[in-house]
Amino acid sequence: MQTKQTVNEGLKRAYLITITAAELSAKIEAEIKKVAPQVRMPGFRPGKVPANLVKKMHGEALHGQVVSDTIRESVDALLRNEGLRPAMQPEVGLNEDYAEGKDAEVTVSLEVLPAIEAPSTDGLKLERLMVPVTDAQIDEALGNIASQNKSYKDAAKTKKAAEGDQLIIDFVGKLDGVEFEGGKAEDAALVLGSNTFIPGFEDQLVGVKTGQEKTITVTFPAEYQADHLAGKEATFDITVKAVKVESETTLDEDFAKSLGLDSLDKLREIMKAQLEQQTAGLTRTQMKRALLDQLAAGHSFEVPGTMVEAEFGQIWAQLQQEAARDENPAEALKQIEDEKDEYRSIAERRVRLGLLLSEIGQANGVEVTQQEMGMLIQQAAMQYRTEDRERFIQYIQSEPMAAAQLRAPLYEDKVVDFLFDKAEVTEREVTVEELQAAIEAEETEAAPAPKKAPAAKKKAPAKKETAAEEAPAAEEKPAKKAAAKKAPAKKAEAAPAEEKPAAKKAPAKKAAAKK
């Protein structure tokens, strides 16, 4: 095998690897001898099939596999011997006129990570904006909990049920007079006007009294989840066991105990901790942006164009999606198009900061442990269908680039925490509004807004401050050439690392009458 460098410009590198026909032929012959003992052919004892017949039967497939394996081994050797750290997966090509018996000429093109001198971590100064939690905020939050945990008391037996009242009912559903599976329940609680049951069900129960029996007729929605009920007309025999009216919820010891807590003080303590946690996330965002601004101001170096394009592609796709949802999509798309160069600059900033943080982490021994990586893989696997989770785990374990992308956000956070510990930090109490204003101000300084920007612009650049999701950490070893396997299809797209995940859907109700 011979290797010749053909391009060395900035961060761009290109090589020509020549694998001789003799080398490939020797490997094919060795592979034939290796598989021959497992080949079965009529007229020959197991393991005694002549090598020439094995080659005739399986030579083409073996040749393709040997060429593929040899190219991958050659690229790995090139990266290792030249000490190359690829920014993205190298582009590898085989000469179009290659055929068995000829030399294989392999082209390898890539961009390498820049050599960055790890900056000093001394002299960093940060301000932590703290939002104290007041008793009034705790009271308001507890009031919201109380409104979501309404209680009801029995009404007079002569009371006619009205919207907002709760019914305790037994019901039996029937199709053409025959009871159907899942259409029966006892002591079911139903608040009239809650739209918990299928359309028409609750409306026909307005005015009923305790002890009353009633048969109603409803039609299941055409898109109903149970195919055998979708669009069908059904009857329900209903017994009203109780009519209840809403009772005032008092924030006292009994209310706290109804939530499974020992006392009202304990409930207030938990609520205070939750409110503090909510603002702590904003405080961290503000500090991180201030930190990254200091780092960005002091460092300027060439970044791989492929990484910038990958990051820009994500920003641009999100901007286009948000512009498409705008009240005036055409105008919104035109506005982001006018600022396209600015968004590319934002992408370049993110990539540069990601590489800088990676270098700082490597220089200071920051690492993601095997245990932490295992937890990351398990969490990511939960985004896939049950039957695909094991395949996803195997994919991550076998693909270094994929593993690096999964590891990068956590690695970045650990480097940021390391820098927080090294910095001189002062604290100042502010309101939530002041904290949010500080975050927006830092965002604007990092990415100045145009004179007339669409709503989408403000959100997209704030998705993340660095390109950690795309950039392999600097301490990563060169990645192997990607094999022809793909990660299993996700059940739902994962939310970006710094965005809130979508709310989980409530499990489907058991009774078929319910939505």
HUGI-V958750 format. One record per residue. N is the residue number from 1. PHI is phi as a letter, one per 30 degrees, with the letter a starting at -180 (NA if undefined). Layout:
BEGIN
n->[N	N]
phi->[PHI	PHI]
END
This chain:
BEGIN
n->[1	2	3	4	5	6	7	8	9	10	11	12	13	14	15	16	17	18	19	20	21	22	23	24	25	26	27	28	29	30	31	32	33	34	35	36	37	38	39	40	41	42	43	44	45	46	47	48	49	50	51	52	53	54	55	56	57	58	59	60	61	62	63	64	65	66	67	68	69	70	71	72	73	74	75	76	77	78	79	80	81	82	83	84	85	86	87	88	89	90	91	92	93	94	95	96	97	98	99	100	101	102	103	104	105	106	107	108	109	110	111	112	113	114	115	116	117	118	119	120	121	122	123	124	125	126	127	128	129	130	131	132	133	134	135	136	137	138	139	140	141	142	143	144	145	146	147	148	149	150	151	152	153	154	155	156	157	158	159	160	161	162	163	164	165	166	167	168	169	170	171	172	173	174	175	176	177	178	179	180	181	182	183	184	185	186	187	188	189	190	191	192	193	194	195	196	197	198	199	200	201	202	203	204	205	206	207	208	209	210	211	212	213	214	215	216	217	218	219	220	221	222	223	224	225	226	227	228	229	230	231	232	233	234	235	236	237	238	239	240	241	242	243	244	245	246	247	248	249	250	251	252	253	254	255	256	257	258	259	260	261	262	263	264	265	266	267	268	269	270	271	272	273	274	275	276	277	278	279	280	281	282	283	284	285	286	287	288	289	290	291	292	293	294	295	296	297	298	299	300	301	302	303	304	305	306	307	308	309	310	311	312	313	314	315	316	317	318	319	320	321	322	323	324	325	326	327	328	329	330	331	332	333	334	335	336	337	338	339	340	341	342	343	344	345	346	347	348	349	350	351	352	353	354	355	356	357	358	359	360	361	362	363	364	365	366	367	368	369	370	371	372	373	374	375	376	377	378	379	380	381	382	383	384	385	386	387	388	389	390	391	392	393	394	395	396	397	398	399	400	401	402	403	404	405	406	407	408	409	410	411	412	413	414	415	416	417	418	419	420	421	422	423	424	425	426	427	428	429	430	431	432	433	434	435	436	437	438	439	440	441	442	443	444	445	446	447	448	449	450	451	452	453	454	455	456	457	458	459	460	461	462	463	464	465	466	467	468	469	470	471	472	473	474	475	476	477	478	479	480	481	482	483	484	485	486	487	488	489	490	491	492	493	494	495	496	497	498	499	500	501	502	503	504	505	506	507	508	509	510	511	512	513	514	515]
phi->[NA	b	b	b	d	c	b	b	b	i	c	d	b	b	b	c	c	c	c	d	d	d	d	d	d	d	d	d	d	d	d	d	d	d	c	e	d	c	d	c	b	e	j	b	d	e	i	c	d	e	d	d	d	d	d	d	d	b	e	d	d	d	d	d	d	d	d	d	d	d	d	d	d	d	d	e	d	d	d	d	d	d	i	d	c	d	d	b	d	d	d	b	b	c	e	d	c	d	b	e	j	c	d	c	c	c	c	b	b	a	c	c	d	d	d	c	d	e	d	d	c	d	i	d	b	b	c	c	d	c	c	d	c	c	d	d	d	d	d	d	d	d	d	d	d	d	d	d	b	d	c	b	b	d	c	d	d	d	d	d	d	b	e	j	d	c	c	c	b	c	b	b	c	b	c	h	i	c	d	c	d	i	c	b	a	b	h	d	c	b	c	d	j	d	h	d	c	d	e	j	d	d	e	d	c	d	j	d	b	e	i	d	c	a	c	c	b	b	c	d	e	d	c	e	d	c	e	d	c	e	i	d	d	b	c	b	d	b	c	d	d	a	c	b	c	d	c	d	d	c	d	b	e	d	d	d	d	d	c	i	c	d	a	d	d	d	d	d	d	d	d	d	d	d	d	d	d	d	d	d	d	d	d	d	e	d	d	d	d	d	d	d	d	d	d	d	d	c	b	b	a	d	c	d	d	d	d	d	d	d	d	d	e	d	d	d	d	d	d	d	d	d	d	d	c	d	d	b	e	d	d	d	d	d	d	d	d	d	c	e	d	d	d	d	d	d	d	d	d	d	d	d	d	d	d	d	d	d	d	d	d	d	d	c	i	d	a	c	d	e	d	d	d	d	d	d	d	d	d	d	d	d	d	c	d	e	d	c	d	d	d	d	d	d	d	d	d	c	c	e	d	d	d	d	d	d	d	e	d	d	e	d	d	d	d	d	d	d	d	e	d	d	d	d	c	c	c	b	d	b	d	e	d	d	d	d	d	d	d	d	d	d	d	d	d	d	b	e	d	d	d	b	c	d	e	d	d	d	d	e	d	d	e	a	c	b	c	e	d	c	d	d	e	d	d	d	d	e	d	d	d	d	d	d	b	b	d	d	d	d	d	b	d	d	d	e	e	c	c	d	d	d	d	d	d	d	d	d	d	d	d	d	d	d	d]
END
